[in-house]
């Protein structure tokens, strides 16, 4: 699943479309997570004037309307030329003056929707802060983790707490600060929370700089792969030796997700008794 760095990288790679006019729109398969709007043809004649990201949503601002795009589990955008061969799972195409924007999604869990009061309220307004914003700081996270009994990894992957800290980046952040993924979030000291916030920001910035992580078939809209996967120290390395202490890394399942950790560097600590 594309995570925040991959979505940010995808958004940036779409910048060549800015100020281009929409010439036509083709819906080849409307059945995504939610149906592509039937009135999507009203984009024709409008210019794309801005692209933003909120969490893992790309917000596309046209002259008169705004759209909300989500890549889901397997979605991707690609900038193409008209004579480029269509692929089986190219479900949605916007033809601009100089490019075609094709949305490809084999599993069809993504979405192409209007950004309006309904989708804003349902999908955007309930989200936590952006992890790279000043709003996401140690004081804020401490207030959200207070008295929480769930594992720290589950807590920081909750989009109501903070957006965009997906499985890869949560695993790496916790490994680097020595916090067990199942450590009850409410047991963390303020010093641990400070270190965790700084590490989440550092990891995500690094991943964005490296174009995200290409673990299966991810690439941005111009076909460039990410390289952050080459720096991974814990994610996907269960059974391999810890780079710090040479203890075999272990794997446990938290919230239906694999969580790799070092039992030596990330011990599960018992809470202090009052």
GIPECOR-V640110 format. One record per backbone hydrogen bond with DSSP energy under -0.5 kcal/mol. NH is the residue of the N-H (numbers start at 1). CO is the residue of the C=O. If there is no record, write none. Layout:
nh=NH co=CO
nh=NH co=CO
This chain:
nh=4 co=164
nh=6 co=3
nh=7 co=3
nh=8 co=4
nh=9 co=5
nh=10 co=6
nh=11 co=7
nh=12 co=8
nh=13 co=9
nh=14 co=10
nh=14 co=11
nh=15 co=12
nh=17 co=14
nh=18 co=15
nh=19 co=48
nh=20 co=17
nh=22 co=46
nh=23 co=95
nh=24 co=95
nh=26 co=93
nh=28 co=26
nh=28 co=91
nh=29 co=91
nh=32 co=30
nh=32 co=34
nh=33 co=110
nh=36 co=30
nh=37 co=112
nh=40 co=37
nh=42 co=39
nh=43 co=40
nh=44 co=41
nh=45 co=22
nh=46 co=43
nh=48 co=20
nh=49 co=47
nh=49 co=61
nh=50 co=61
nh=52 co=59
nh=54 co=57
nh=57 co=54
nh=58 co=69
nh=59 co=52
nh=59 co=57
nh=60 co=58
nh=60 co=67
nh=61 co=50
nh=61 co=59
nh=62 co=60
nh=62 co=65
nh=63 co=47
nh=67 co=60
nh=68 co=113
nh=69 co=58
nh=70 co=111
nh=71 co=56
nh=75 co=71
nh=76 co=104
nh=78 co=102
nh=79 co=221
nh=80 co=78
nh=80 co=100
nh=84 co=81
nh=90 co=87
nh=91 co=89
nh=91 co=103
nh=92 co=103
nh=93 co=26
nh=94 co=101
nh=95 co=24
nh=95 co=93
nh=96 co=94
nh=96 co=99
nh=97 co=21
nh=100 co=80
nh=101 co=94
nh=102 co=78
nh=102 co=100
nh=103 co=92
nh=104 co=76
nh=104 co=102
nh=105 co=89
nh=106 co=74
nh=111 co=70
nh=113 co=68
nh=115 co=66
nh=116 co=114
nh=120 co=116
nh=121 co=117
nh=122 co=118
nh=123 co=119
nh=124 co=119
nh=124 co=120
nh=125 co=120
nh=127 co=124
nh=128 co=159
nh=129 co=161
nh=131 co=163
nh=133 co=130
nh=136 co=133
nh=137 co=135
nh=141 co=137
nh=142 co=138
nh=143 co=139
nh=144 co=140
nh=145 co=141
nh=146 co=142
nh=148 co=145
nh=152 co=183
nh=153 co=181
nh=155 co=151
nh=156 co=152
nh=157 co=153
nh=158 co=155
nh=159 co=157
nh=161 co=158
nh=162 co=158
nh=163 co=129
nh=166 co=164
nh=170 co=166
nh=171 co=167
nh=172 co=168
nh=173 co=169
nh=174 co=170
nh=175 co=171
nh=176 co=172
nh=177 co=173
nh=178 co=174
nh=178 co=175
nh=179 co=174
nh=180 co=178
nh=180 co=267
nh=183 co=180
nh=185 co=150
nh=186 co=148
nh=187 co=184
nh=188 co=185
nh=193 co=189
nh=194 co=190
nh=195 co=191
nh=196 co=192
nh=197 co=193
nh=198 co=194
nh=199 co=195
nh=200 co=196
nh=201 co=197
nh=202 co=198
nh=203 co=199
nh=204 co=200
nh=205 co=201
nh=206 co=202
nh=207 co=203
nh=208 co=204
nh=209 co=205
nh=210 co=206
nh=211 co=208
nh=212 co=207
nh=215 co=213
nh=220 co=224
nh=223 co=220
nh=227 co=210
nh=227 co=212
nh=228 co=212
nh=230 co=227
nh=231 co=228
nh=232 co=229
nh=237 co=234
nh=239 co=249
nh=240 co=237
nh=242 co=247
nh=246 co=242
nh=249 co=240
nh=250 co=261
nh=252 co=259
nh=254 co=252
nh=254 co=257
nh=257 co=254
nh=259 co=252
nh=261 co=250
nh=263 co=261
nh=266 co=262
nh=269 co=267
